[in-house]
Amino acid sequence: MELNVPELKAMLKLIDDPDNVVFDAVREKLLEWGVIAVKELKSNIEDNSENKLLIERTNAIVKEIEYTA
């Protein structure tokens, strides 16, 4: 699967959305992209180092991707 950079950037902005329906859709798309999205996910953590919800959710997604890879 090819990474769509504009779509990925939009997904990264929605990781900490308080609506679980939105987050679940974002999570599923990121899991579809898999390992090709991990670098951007980790970079997003560095760029948002004070956002605890974003960090928690992103780390969980990265772990799930790495576990299934």
mmCIF file as gemmi writes it, N, C-alpha and C atoms, coordinates in Angstrom:
data_model
loop_
_atom_site.group_PDB
_atom_site.id
_atom_site.type_symbol
_atom_site.label_atom_id
_atom_site.label_alt_id
_atom_site.label_comp_id
_atom_site.label_asym_id
_atom_site.label_entity_id
_atom_site.label_seq_id
_atom_site.pdbx_PDB_ins_code
_atom_site.Cartn_x
_atom_site.Cartn_y
_atom_site.Cartn_z
_atom_site.occupancy
_atom_site.B_iso_or_equiv
_atom_site.pdbx_formal_charge
_atom_site.auth_seq_id
_atom_site.auth_asym_id
_atom_site.pdbx_PDB_model_num
ATOM 1 N N . MET Axp A 1 ? 0.842 -1.183 0 1 0 ? 1 A 1
ATOM 2 C CA . MET Axp A 1 ? 0 0 0 1 0 ? 1 A 1
ATOM 3 C C . MET Axp A 1 ? 0.886 1.244 0 1 0 ? 1 A 1
ATOM 4 N N . GLU Axp A 2 ? 0.534 2.189 -0.826 1 0 ? 2 A 1
ATOM 5 C CA . GLU Axp A 2 ? 1.304 3.426 -0.933 1 0 ? 2 A 1
ATOM 6 C C . GLU Axp A 2 ? 0.803 4.443 0.09 1 0 ? 2 A 1
ATOM 7 N N . LEU Axp A 3 ? 1.737 5.147 0.668 1 0 ? 3 A 1
ATOM 8 C CA . LEU Axp A 3 ? 1.417 6.151 1.676 1 0 ? 3 A 1
ATOM 9 C C . LEU Axp A 3 ? 0.963 7.439 1.01 1 0 ? 3 A 1
ATOM 10 N N . ASN Axp A 4 ? -0.199 7.925 1.397 1 0 ? 4 A 1
ATOM 11 C CA . ASN Axp A 4 ? -0.74 9.188 0.915 1 0 ? 4 A 1
ATOM 12 C C . ASN Axp A 4 ? -0.375 10.246 1.963 1 0 ? 4 A 1
ATOM 13 N N . VAL Axp A 5 ? 0.659 11.035 1.699 1 0 ? 5 A 1
ATOM 14 C CA . VAL Axp A 5 ? 1.198 11.963 2.687 1 0 ? 5 A 1
ATOM 15 C C . VAL Axp A 5 ? 0.171 12.989 3.175 1 0 ? 5 A 1
ATOM 16 N N . PRO Axp A 6 ? -0.577 13.653 2.295 1 0 ? 6 A 1
ATOM 17 C CA . PRO Axp A 6 ? -1.574 14.605 2.804 1 0 ? 6 A 1
ATOM 18 C C . PRO Axp A 6 ? -2.62 13.936 3.705 1 0 ? 6 A 1
ATOM 19 N N . GLU Axp A 7 ? -3.039 12.736 3.324 1 0 ? 7 A 1
ATOM 20 C CA . GLU Axp A 7 ? -4.019 12.013 4.147 1 0 ? 7 A 1
ATOM 21 C C . GLU Axp A 7 ? -3.396 11.622 5.482 1 0 ? 7 A 1
ATOM 22 N N . LEU Axp A 8 ? -2.13 11.187 5.455 1 0 ? 8 A 1
ATOM 23 C CA . LEU Axp A 8 ? -1.44 10.826 6.691 1 0 ? 8 A 1
ATOM 24 C C . LEU Axp A 8 ? -1.362 12.025 7.63 1 0 ? 8 A 1
ATOM 25 N N . LYS Axp A 9 ? -0.99 13.182 7.104 1 0 ? 9 A 1
ATOM 26 C CA . LYS Axp A 9 ? -0.89 14.385 7.934 1 0 ? 9 A 1
ATOM 27 C C . LYS Axp A 9 ? -2.245 14.734 8.554 1 0 ? 9 A 1
ATOM 28 N N . ALA Axp A 10 ? -3.314 14.542 7.81 1 0 ? 10 A 1
ATOM 29 C CA . ALA Axp A 10 ? -4.655 14.779 8.352 1 0 ? 10 A 1
ATOM 30 C C . ALA Axp A 10 ? -4.964 13.787 9.471 1 0 ? 10 A 1
ATOM 31 N N . MET Axp A 11 ? -4.588 12.536 9.268 1 0 ? 11 A 1
ATOM 32 C CA . MET Axp A 11 ? -4.821 11.512 10.291 1 0 ? 11 A 1
ATOM 33 C C . MET Axp A 11 ? -4.038 11.819 11.57 1 0 ? 11 A 1
ATOM 34 N N . LEU Axp A 12 ? -2.812 12.283 11.412 1 0 ? 12 A 1
ATOM 35 C CA . LEU Axp A 12 ? -1.988 12.601 12.578 1 0 ? 12 A 1
ATOM 36 C C . LEU Axp A 12 ? -2.623 13.704 13.419 1 0 ? 12 A 1
ATOM 37 N N . LYS Axp A 13 ? -3.292 14.637 12.768 1 0 ? 13 A 1
ATOM 38 C CA . LYS Axp A 13 ? -3.945 15.734 13.493 1 0 ? 13 A 1
ATOM 39 C C . LYS Axp A 13 ? -5.185 15.259 14.247 1 0 ? 13 A 1
ATOM 40 N N . LEU Axp A 14 ? -5.706 14.104 13.874 1 0 ? 14 A 1
ATOM 41 C CA . LEU Axp A 14 ? -6.936 13.605 14.486 1 0 ? 14 A 1
ATOM 42 C C . LEU Axp A 14 ? -6.701 12.522 15.541 1 0 ? 14 A 1
ATOM 43 N N . ILE Axp A 15 ? -5.46 12.161 15.777 1 0 ? 15 A 1
ATOM 44 C CA . ILE Axp A 15 ? -5.179 11.085 16.732 1 0 ? 15 A 1
ATOM 45 C C . ILE Axp A 15 ? -5.729 11.407 18.125 1 0 ? 15 A 1
ATOM 46 N N . ASP Axp A 16 ? -5.68 12.655 18.525 1 0 ? 16 A 1
ATOM 47 C CA . ASP Axp A 16 ? -6.156 12.995 19.873 1 0 ? 16 A 1
ATOM 48 C C . ASP Axp A 16 ? -7.591 13.519 19.885 1 0 ? 16 A 1
ATOM 49 N N . ASP Axp A 17 ? -8.334 13.243 18.823 1 0 ? 17 A 1
ATOM 50 C CA . ASP Axp A 17 ? -9.733 13.672 18.773 1 0 ? 17 A 1
ATOM 51 C C . ASP Axp A 17 ? -10.505 12.997 19.915 1 0 ? 17 A 1
ATOM 52 N N . PRO Axp A 18 ? -11.296 13.769 20.663 1 0 ? 18 A 1
ATOM 53 C CA . PRO Axp A 18 ? -12.03 13.187 21.796 1 0 ? 18 A 1
ATOM 54 C C . PRO Axp A 18 ? -13.163 12.246 21.378 1 0 ? 18 A 1
ATOM 55 N N . ASP Axp A 19 ? -13.578 12.309 20.132 1 0 ? 19 A 1
ATOM 56 C CA . ASP Axp A 19 ? -14.642 11.436 19.633 1 0 ? 19 A 1
ATOM 57 C C . ASP Axp A 19 ? -14.024 10.076 19.281 1 0 ? 19 A 1
ATOM 58 N N . ASN Axp A 20 ? -14.421 9.052 20.014 1 0 ? 20 A 1
ATOM 59 C CA . ASN Axp A 20 ? -13.843 7.726 19.794 1 0 ? 20 A 1
ATOM 60 C C . ASN Axp A 20 ? -14.143 7.168 18.419 1 0 ? 20 A 1
ATOM 61 N N . VAL Axp A 21 ? -15.249 7.558 17.815 1 0 ? 21 A 1
ATOM 62 C CA . VAL Axp A 21 ? -15.57 7.102 16.461 1 0 ? 21 A 1
ATOM 63 C C . VAL Axp A 21 ? -14.528 7.638 15.483 1 0 ? 21 A 1
ATOM 64 N N . VAL Axp A 22 ? -14.178 8.906 15.646 1 0 ? 22 A 1
ATOM 65 C CA . VAL Axp A 22 ? -13.151 9.519 14.793 1 0 ? 22 A 1
ATOM 66 C C . VAL Axp A 22 ? -11.819 8.829 15.03 1 0 ? 22 A 1
ATOM 67 N N . PHE Axp A 23 ? -11.446 8.673 16.298 1 0 ? 23 A 1
ATOM 68 C CA . PHE Axp A 23 ? -10.164 8.037 16.597 1 0 ? 23 A 1
ATOM 69 C C . PHE Axp A 23 ? -10.106 6.615 16.053 1 0 ? 23 A 1
ATOM 70 N N . ASP Axp A 24 ? -11.168 5.854 16.199 1 0 ? 24 A 1
ATOM 71 C CA . ASP Axp A 24 ? -11.168 4.475 15.692 1 0 ? 24 A 1
ATOM 72 C C . ASP Axp A 24 ? -10.96 4.429 14.183 1 0 ? 24 A 1
ATOM 73 N N . ALA Axp A 25 ? -11.555 5.365 13.457 1 0 ? 25 A 1
ATOM 74 C CA . ALA Axp A 25 ? -11.37 5.424 12.001 1 0 ? 25 A 1
ATOM 75 C C . ALA Axp A 25 ? -9.924 5.78 11.662 1 0 ? 25 A 1
ATOM 76 N N . VAL Axp A 26 ? -9.36 6.713 12.403 1 0 ? 26 A 1
ATOM 77 C CA . VAL Axp A 26 ? -7.959 7.112 12.203 1 0 ? 26 A 1
ATOM 78 C C . VAL Axp A 26 ? -7.044 5.928 12.498 1 0 ? 26 A 1
ATOM 79 N N . ARG Axp A 27 ? -7.283 5.27 13.602 1 0 ? 27 A 1
ATOM 80 C CA . ARG Axp A 27 ? -6.459 4.12 14.006 1 0 ? 27 A 1
ATOM 81 C C . ARG Axp A 27 ? -6.484 3.036 12.929 1 0 ? 27 A 1
ATOM 82 N N . GLU Axp A 28 ? -7.669 2.723 12.427 1 0 ? 28 A 1
ATOM 83 C CA . GLU Axp A 28 ? -7.788 1.686 11.401 1 0 ? 28 A 1
ATOM 84 C C . GLU Axp A 28 ? -7.007 2.051 10.14 1 0 ? 28 A 1
ATOM 85 N N . LYS Axp A 29 ? -7.087 3.307 9.723 1 0 ? 29 A 1
ATOM 86 C CA . LYS Axp A 29 ? -6.354 3.729 8.526 1 0 ? 29 A 1
ATOM 87 C C . LYS Axp A 29 ? -4.852 3.634 8.757 1 0 ? 29 A 1
ATOM 88 N N . LEU Axp A 30 ? -4.391 4.062 9.923 1 0 ? 30 A 1
ATOM 89 C CA . LEU Axp A 30 ? -2.959 3.984 10.232 1 0 ? 30 A 1
ATOM 90 C C . LEU Axp A 30 ? -2.483 2.537 10.288 1 0 ? 30 A 1
ATOM 91 N N . LEU Axp A 31 ? -3.31 1.659 10.818 1 0 ? 31 A 1
ATOM 92 C CA . LEU Axp A 31 ? -2.951 0.238 10.848 1 0 ? 31 A 1
ATOM 93 C C . LEU Axp A 31 ? -2.893 -0.344 9.436 1 0 ? 31 A 1
ATOM 94 N N . GLU Axp A 32 ? -3.757 0.131 8.542 1 0 ? 32 A 1
ATOM 95 C CA . GLU Axp A 32 ? -3.703 -0.307 7.142 1 0 ? 32 A 1
ATOM 96 C C . GLU Axp A 32 ? -2.362 0.059 6.515 1 0 ? 32 A 1
ATOM 97 N N . TRP Axp A 33 ? -1.9 1.275 6.778 1 0 ? 33 A 1
ATOM 98 C CA . TRP Axp A 33 ? -0.613 1.703 6.229 1 0 ? 33 A 1
ATOM 99 C C . TRP Axp A 33 ? 0.538 0.927 6.862 1 0 ? 33 A 1
ATOM 100 N N . GLY Axp A 34 ? 0.392 0.567 8.108 1 0 ? 34 A 1
ATOM 101 C CA . GLY Axp A 34 ? 1.388 -0.265 8.771 1 0 ? 34 A 1
ATOM 102 C C . GLY Axp A 34 ? 2.741 0.394 8.933 1 0 ? 34 A 1
ATOM 103 N N . VAL Axp A 35 ? 3.786 -0.386 8.709 1 0 ? 35 A 1
ATOM 104 C CA . VAL Axp A 35 ? 5.151 0.064 9.004 1 0 ? 35 A 1
ATOM 105 C C . VAL Axp A 35 ? 5.565 1.304 8.22 1 0 ? 35 A 1
ATOM 106 N N . ILE Axp A 36 ? 4.941 1.549 7.081 1 0 ? 36 A 1
ATOM 107 C CA . ILE Axp A 36 ? 5.326 2.744 6.324 1 0 ? 36 A 1
ATOM 108 C C . ILE Axp A 36 ? 4.888 4.034 7.016 1 0 ? 36 A 1
ATOM 109 N N . ALA Axp A 37 ? 3.99 3.927 7.998 1 0 ? 37 A 1
ATOM 110 C CA . ALA Axp A 37 ? 3.529 5.107 8.731 1 0 ? 37 A 1
ATOM 111 C C . ALA Axp A 37 ? 4.264 5.314 10.049 1 0 ? 37 A 1
ATOM 112 N N . VAL Axp A 38 ? 5.04 4.341 10.492 1 0 ? 38 A 1
ATOM 113 C CA . VAL Axp A 38 ? 5.66 4.394 11.821 1 0 ? 38 A 1
ATOM 114 C C . VAL Axp A 38 ? 6.594 5.587 11.981 1 0 ? 38 A 1
ATOM 115 N N . LYS Axp A 39 ? 7.409 5.873 10.989 1 0 ? 39 A 1
ATOM 116 C CA . LYS Axp A 39 ? 8.344 6.994 11.097 1 0 ? 39 A 1
ATOM 117 C C . LYS Axp A 39 ? 7.589 8.304 11.359 1 0 ? 39 A 1
ATOM 118 N N . GLU Axp A 40 ? 6.523 8.537 10.615 1 0 ? 40 A 1
ATOM 119 C CA . GLU Axp A 40 ? 5.732 9.755 10.79 1 0 ? 40 A 1
ATOM 120 C C . GLU Axp A 40 ? 5.019 9.766 12.136 1 0 ? 40 A 1
ATOM 121 N N . LEU Axp A 41 ? 4.557 8.619 12.574 1 0 ? 41 A 1
ATOM 122 C CA . LEU Axp A 41 ? 3.903 8.535 13.883 1 0 ? 41 A 1
ATOM 123 C C . LEU Axp A 41 ? 4.876 8.914 14.998 1 0 ? 41 A 1
ATOM 124 N N . LYS Axp A 42 ? 6.084 8.374 14.932 1 0 ? 42 A 1
ATOM 125 C CA . LYS Axp A 42 ? 7.084 8.688 15.955 1 0 ? 42 A 1
ATOM 126 C C . LYS Axp A 42 ? 7.487 10.155 15.901 1 0 ? 42 A 1
ATOM 127 N N . SER Axp A 43 ? 7.594 10.692 14.717 1 0 ? 43 A 1
ATOM 128 C CA . SER Axp A 43 ? 7.914 12.11 14.563 1 0 ? 43 A 1
ATOM 129 C C . SER Axp A 43 ? 6.797 12.974 15.142 1 0 ? 43 A 1
ATOM 130 N N . ASN Axp A 44 ? 5.564 12.536 14.979 1 0 ? 44 A 1
ATOM 131 C CA . ASN Axp A 44 ? 4.421 13.278 15.508 1 0 ? 44 A 1
ATOM 132 C C . ASN Axp A 44 ? 4.462 13.344 17.035 1 0 ? 44 A 1
ATOM 133 N N . ILE Axp A 45 ? 4.961 12.298 17.67 1 0 ? 45 A 1
ATOM 134 C CA . ILE Axp A 45 ? 5.122 12.305 19.13 1 0 ? 45 A 1
ATOM 135 C C . ILE Axp A 45 ? 6.123 13.388 19.528 1 0 ? 45 A 1
ATOM 136 N N . GLU Axp A 46 ? 7.242 13.439 18.82 1 0 ? 46 A 1
ATOM 137 C CA . GLU Axp A 46 ? 8.271 14.437 19.133 1 0 ? 46 A 1
ATOM 138 C C . GLU Axp A 46 ? 7.732 15.853 18.957 1 0 ? 46 A 1
ATOM 139 N N . ASP Axp A 47 ? 6.917 16.059 17.947 1 0 ? 47 A 1
ATOM 140 C CA . ASP Axp A 47 ? 6.361 17.384 17.666 1 0 ? 47 A 1
ATOM 141 C C . ASP Axp A 47 ? 5.269 17.791 18.649 1 0 ? 47 A 1
ATOM 142 N N . ASN Axp A 48 ? 4.719 16.825 19.364 1 0 ? 48 A 1
ATOM 143 C CA . ASN Axp A 48 ? 3.611 17.083 20.289 1 0 ? 48 A 1
ATOM 144 C C . ASN Axp A 48 ? 3.91 16.491 21.663 1 0 ? 48 A 1
ATOM 145 N N . SER Axp A 49 ? 5.116 16.727 22.138 1 0 ? 49 A 1
ATOM 146 C CA . SER Axp A 49 ? 5.624 16.057 23.335 1 0 ? 49 A 1
ATOM 147 C C . SER Axp A 49 ? 4.849 16.359 24.613 1 0 ? 49 A 1
ATOM 148 N N . GLU Axp A 50 ? 3.985 17.35 24.605 1 0 ? 50 A 1
ATOM 149 C CA . GLU Axp A 50 ? 3.223 17.675 25.815 1 0 ? 50 A 1
ATOM 150 C C . GLU Axp A 50 ? 1.782 17.178 25.752 1 0 ? 50 A 1
ATOM 151 N N . ASN Axp A 51 ? 1.406 16.569 24.658 1 0 ? 51 A 1
ATOM 152 C CA . ASN Axp A 51 ? 0.032 16.087 24.475 1 0 ? 51 A 1
ATOM 153 C C . ASN Axp A 51 ? -0.031 14.619 24.909 1 0 ? 51 A 1
ATOM 154 N N . LYS Axp A 52 ? -0.439 14.391 26.146 1 0 ? 52 A 1
ATOM 155 C CA . LYS Axp A 52 ? -0.411 13.037 26.709 1 0 ? 52 A 1
ATOM 156 C C . LYS Axp A 52 ? -1.335 12.063 25.982 1 0 ? 52 A 1
ATOM 157 N N . LEU Axp A 53 ? -2.518 12.522 25.599 1 0 ? 53 A 1
ATOM 158 C CA . LEU Axp A 53 ? -3.451 11.639 24.897 1 0 ? 53 A 1
ATOM 159 C C . LEU Axp A 53 ? -2.886 11.221 23.545 1 0 ? 53 A 1
ATOM 160 N N . LEU Axp A 54 ? -2.332 12.166 22.819 1 0 ? 54 A 1
ATOM 161 C CA . LEU Axp A 54 ? -1.736 11.866 21.519 1 0 ? 54 A 1
ATOM 162 C C . LEU Axp A 54 ? -0.58 10.87 21.673 1 0 ? 54 A 1
ATOM 163 N N . ILE Axp A 55 ? 0.262 11.099 22.654 1 0 ? 55 A 1
ATOM 164 C CA . ILE Axp A 55 ? 1.405 10.204 22.876 1 0 ? 55 A 1
ATOM 165 C C . ILE Axp A 55 ? 0.927 8.797 23.226 1 0 ? 55 A 1
ATOM 166 N N . GLU Axp A 56 ? -0.035 8.71 24.117 1 0 ? 56 A 1
ATOM 167 C CA . GLU Axp A 56 ? -0.558 7.405 24.534 1 0 ? 56 A 1
ATOM 168 C C . GLU Axp A 56 ? -1.152 6.642 23.352 1 0 ? 56 A 1
ATOM 169 N N . ARG Axp A 57 ? -1.993 7.318 22.597 1 0 ? 57 A 1
ATOM 170 C CA . ARG Axp A 57 ? -2.635 6.661 21.453 1 0 ? 57 A 1
ATOM 171 C C . ARG Axp A 57 ? -1.629 6.311 20.367 1 0 ? 57 A 1
ATOM 172 N N . THR Axp A 58 ? -0.709 7.209 20.09 1 0 ? 58 A 1
ATOM 173 C CA . THR Axp A 58 ? 0.283 6.955 19.047 1 0 ? 58 A 1
ATOM 174 C C . THR Axp A 58 ? 1.172 5.785 19.419 1 0 ? 58 A 1
ATOM 175 N N . ASN Axp A 59 ? 1.636 5.748 20.663 1 0 ? 59 A 1
ATOM 176 C CA . ASN Axp A 59 ? 2.467 4.623 21.107 1 0 ? 59 A 1
ATOM 177 C C . ASN Axp A 59 ? 1.722 3.309 20.979 1 0 ? 59 A 1
ATOM 178 N N . ALA Axp A 60 ? 0.437 3.3 21.308 1 0 ? 60 A 1
ATOM 179 C CA . ALA Axp A 60 ? -0.358 2.08 21.194 1 0 ? 60 A 1
ATOM 180 C C . ALA Axp A 60 ? -0.47 1.634 19.733 1 0 ? 60 A 1
ATOM 181 N N . ILE Axp A 61 ? -0.666 2.591 18.833 1 0 ? 61 A 1
ATOM 182 C CA . ILE Axp A 61 ? -0.757 2.272 17.4 1 0 ? 61 A 1
ATOM 183 C C . ILE Axp A 61 ? 0.58 1.729 16.894 1 0 ? 61 A 1
ATOM 184 N N . VAL Axp A 62 ? 1.666 2.383 17.255 1 0 ? 62 A 1
ATOM 185 C CA . VAL Axp A 62 ? 2.992 1.933 16.819 1 0 ? 62 A 1
ATOM 186 C C . VAL Axp A 62 ? 3.26 0.522 17.324 1 0 ? 62 A 1
ATOM 187 N N . LYS Axp A 63 ? 2.951 0.253 18.575 1 0 ? 63 A 1
ATOM 188 C CA . LYS Axp A 63 ? 3.167 -1.081 19.128 1 0 ? 63 A 1
ATOM 189 C C . LYS Axp A 63 ? 2.334 -2.118 18.388 1 0 ? 63 A 1
ATOM 190 N N . GLU Axp A 64 ? 1.098 -1.765 18.074 1 0 ? 64 A 1
ATOM 191 C CA . GLU Axp A 64 ? 0.238 -2.702 17.35 1 0 ? 64 A 1
ATOM 192 C C . GLU Axp A 64 ? 0.783 -2.968 15.942 1 0 ? 64 A 1
ATOM 193 N N . ILE Axp A 65 ? 1.262 -1.928 15.28 1 0 ? 65 A 1
ATOM 194 C CA . ILE Axp A 65 ? 1.856 -2.098 13.951 1 0 ? 65 A 1
ATOM 195 C C . ILE Axp A 65 ? 3.091 -2.982 14.037 1 0 ? 65 A 1
ATOM 196 N N . GLU Axp A 66 ? 3.958 -2.698 14.994 1 0 ? 66 A 1
ATOM 197 C CA . GLU Axp A 66 ? 5.198 -3.468 15.117 1 0 ? 66 A 1
ATOM 198 C C . GLU Axp A 66 ? 4.923 -4.905 15.514 1 0 ? 66 A 1
ATOM 199 N N . TYR Axp A 67 ? 3.885 -5.14 16.296 1 0 ? 67 A 1
ATOM 200 C CA . TYR Axp A 67 ? 3.524 -6.497 16.719 1 0 ? 67 A 1
ATOM 201 C C . TYR Axp A 67 ? 3.011 -7.324 15.54 1 0 ? 67 A 1
ATOM 202 N N . THR Axp A 68 ? 2.255 -6.674 14.662 1 0 ? 68 A 1
ATOM 203 C CA . THR Axp A 68 ? 1.66 -7.401 13.54 1 0 ? 68 A 1
ATOM 204 C C . THR Axp A 68 ? 2.543 -7.444 12.299 1 0 ? 68 A 1
ATOM 205 N N . ALA Axp A 69 ? 3.635 -6.699 12.319 1 0 ? 69 A 1
ATOM 206 C CA . ALA Axp A 69 ? 4.516 -6.638 11.135 1 0 ? 69 A 1
ATOM 207 C C . ALA Axp A 69 ? 5.336 -7.893 10.977 1 0 ? 69 A 1
